Amino acid sequence: MGIEICPLAADVGNWADWAAVVVGLGAAAGTIWVASVANRTSRRATEIADDAKAIAKQQHEQALAQQRANAEILGRLLLHEIASLPMRLSALRAPIAQAVKIEGGTVLIEDSDLLRQLLEDAKFSVLPESERVLSRIHDLPDGLGPDLATLIGQSAATRDMAYRMLGRVIESPRQYLGQNYRFTYRGRPDDFELFEDHLRSFKGMSEAYAERFRLFVGAVETDFGRPS
């Protein structure tokens, strides 16, 4: 039996090889294209992330700048009120010793007009402007905002004490010739001691705060009142 040779066999083999090469090249080109697209997408994602970071940083810096500007305005607005607070508290406390005296556990009202006047004055806030901008004091830096809120709380306590004490000053029910004390106090004698202690503590806090506040604002040194 003779060997049969097909003249197209070599050509067929060559075409198959070339087809495989073409398919391989197409697959490689596709892979390269996908990789290129993925790379461009990755770079774009990185650029977007960097842009987002830059925008967030800019917004943060703008917010801080706005807060600093608000704090500076608040500082100037409240400077006089804060600086004068210790002296105003001294003025509230000083007349107590002249208005009343305690003898044998009894409150003797020496000057009813003076007592009523100081308690009436103490019924009003000593930090009205600070209370008005209470929602904005968080813009103050370095703990100044929280400490100012504490002082506002002390002011509220002063008003409450004065209101209650004033209601306990009554006219003596029996009046007679030569009676020394026309008005009496229905409350406890230690009310006045507690009131004085409160004002003393409040003033001490206000002095320390006023100095810190002055330094923050950059105002010239001021006499905030002598300790007493």
C-alpha positions in Angstrom: 0.0 0.0 0.0 1.5 3.3 -1.0 1.9 6.4 1.2 -0.5 9.1 0.3 0.7 12.7 0.6 -1.8 15.5 0.8 -0.3 18.7 -0.7 -2.5 20.9 1.4 -1.5 19.4 4.7 1.4 21.8 5.3 -0.7 24.8 4.4 -3.4 23.6 6.7 -1.0 23.3 9.5 0.4 26.8 8.8 -3.0 28.3 8.9 -3.9 26.7 12.1 -0.7 28.0 13.7 -1.3 31.5 12.4 -4.9 31.3 13.7 -3.6 30.4 17.1 -1.1 33.2 17.0 -3.9 35.7 16.0 -6.1 34.5 18.8 -3.3 34.8 21.3 -2.4 38.3 20.1 -6.1 39.3 20.4 -6.3 37.9 23.9 -3.1 39.7 24.9 -4.3 42.9 23.3 -7.6 42.6 25.3 -5.7 41.9 28.5 -3.5 44.9 27.9 -6.5 47.1 27.1 -8.3 46.0 30.2 -5.2 46.6 32.3 -4.8 50.0 30.7 -8.4 50.9 31.4 -8.1 49.6 35.0 -4.9 51.6 35.5 -6.5 54.8 34.2 -9.6 54.2 36.4 -7.3 53.6 39.4 -5.4 56.9 38.7 -8.6 58.8 38.3 -10.0 57.3 41.6 -6.7 58.4 43.3 -7.1 61.9 41.8 -10.7 62.1 43.0 -9.7 61.0 46.5 -6.9 63.6 46.5 -9.3 66.3 45.4 -11.8 65.3 48.1 -9.0 65.4 50.7 -8.0 68.9 49.5 -11.5 70.1 49.5 -12.1 68.7 53.0 -8.9 70.3 54.3 -9.9 73.7 52.7 -13.4 73.5 54.3 -11.8 72.6 57.7 -9.5 75.5 57.5 -12.3 77.8 56.5 -14.4 76.6 59.4 -11.5 77.2 61.8 -10.9 80.7 60.4 -14.7 81.4 60.8 -14.5 80.2 64.4 -11.5 82.3 65.2 -13.3 85.4 63.7 -16.4 84.6 65.7 -14.3 84.2 68.9 -12.5 87.5 68.3 -15.9 89.3 67.9 -17.3 87.6 71.0 -14.2 88.6 72.9 -14.5 92.3 72.1 -18.3 92.1 72.8 -17.9 90.6 76.2 -14.7 92.2 77.4 -16.1 95.0 79.5 -18.7 92.7 81.1 -16.1 90.1 82.0 -13.5 92.6 83.1 -15.8 94.5 85.4 -17.5 91.4 86.9 -15.2 91.0 90.0 -15.7 94.7 91.0 -19.5 94.4 90.6 -19.5 91.3 92.8 -17.5 93.1 95.4 -20.1 95.9 95.3 -22.9 93.4 95.9 -21.1 91.8 98.9 -19.8 94.8 100.7 -23.0 96.3 102.0 -24.1 93.0 103.7 -22.1 93.7 106.9 -23.7 97.2 107.1 -27.2 96.1 106.5 -27.5 93.2 108.9 -25.8 91.7 112.0 -26.3 88.3 113.6 -26.7 88.2 117.4 -27.6 85.0 119.3 -28.8 83.3 116.2 -31.1 86.1 115.2 -30.8 88.4 112.2 -31.0 92.0 113.1 -31.6 94.3 110.2 -29.6 97.5 110.7 -30.5 99.2 107.4 -33.6 97.7 105.7 -33.3 100.1 102.7 -29.7 99.1 102.1 -30.5 95.4 102.5 -33.5 95.6 100.1 -31.5 97.5 97.6 -28.6 95.0 97.5 -30.9 92.1 97.2 -32.9 93.8 94.5 -29.6 94.5 92.6 -28.6 90.8 93.1 -31.8 89.6 91.5 -30.5 90.9 88.1 -28.0 88.9 86.1 -24.4 90.1 86.4 -23.7 88.6 83.0 -26.6 89.6 80.8 -24.7 89.9 77.5 -23.0 86.6 78.1 -26.3 85.0 78.6 -27.7 86.6 75.5 -24.9 85.0 73.3 -24.9 81.7 75.3 -25.4 79.6 72.1 -22.2 81.1 70.6 -19.7 80.9 73.5 -18.5 77.5 72.2 -16.5 79.5 69.6 -14.3 80.8 72.4 -11.0 78.9 72.6 -9.0 77.1 75.3 -11.8 76.3 77.7 -13.0 79.9 77.8 -16.4 78.9 76.6 -17.1 76.1 79.2 -15.7 78.3 82.0 -17.9 81.2 81.0 -20.9 78.8 81.1 -19.9 78.0 84.7 -19.9 81.7 85.5 -23.3 82.1 84.0 -24.5 79.3 86.2 -23.0 81.1 89.2 -24.9 84.3 88.2 -28.2 82.3 88.1 -27.5 80.9 91.6 -26.9 84.5 92.8 -30.2 85.6 91.4 -32.1 82.7 93.0 -30.5 83.3 96.4 -31.3 87.0 96.3 -34.9 86.4 95.2 -35.5 84.0 98.1 -33.8 86.1 100.7 -35.7 89.3 99.6 -39.0 87.5 100.1 -38.0 86.7 103.7 -37.5 90.4 104.7 -40.8 91.4 106.3 -42.0 94.3 108.3 -42.3 93.6 112.1 -45.9 92.9 112.9 -45.8 95.0 116.1 -44.5 98.6 116.1 -44.0 100.6 119.2 -42.1 103.8 120.1 -38.4 103.3 120.4 -38.4 99.9 118.5 -35.0 99.6 117.0 -35.7 97.0 114.3 -38.7 97.7 112.1 -38.0 94.8 109.7 -37.2 91.2 110.5 -35.9 88.3 108.6 -38.0 85.1 108.4 -35.2 82.9 107.1 -32.2 81.2 108.7 -29.3 83.4 110.0 -26.8 81.3 108.0 -28.5 82.5 104.7 -26.4 85.6 104.8 -23.2 83.6 105.5 -24.0 81.3 102.6 -24.7 84.3 100.4 -21.4 86.0 101.3 -19.5 82.8 100.8 -21.1 82.3 97.4 -20.3 85.9 96.3 -16.7 85.5 97.6 -16.2 82.2 95.6 -17.9 83.7 92.6 -15.6 86.7 92.7 -12.5 84.5 92.9 -13.6 82.6 89.9 -14.4 85.7 88.0 -11.0 87.3 88.7 -9.1 84.3 87.3 -11.3 84.1 84.3 -11.2 87.9 83.6 -7.4 87.7 83.5 -7.5 84.8 81.0 -10.1 86.5 79.0 -8.0 89.7 78.8 -5.0 87.8 77.6 -7.1 86.1 74.9 -8.6 89.4 73.7 -5.2 91.1 73.9 -6.5 94.0 75.9 -4.3 96.1 78.2 -4.0 95.0 81.8 -6.9 96.1 84.0 -7.4 96.3 87.7 -10.2 93.7 88.3 -10.7 94.7 91.9 -8.8 94.0 95.1 -9.3 90.6 96.8 -11.4 90.8 99.9 
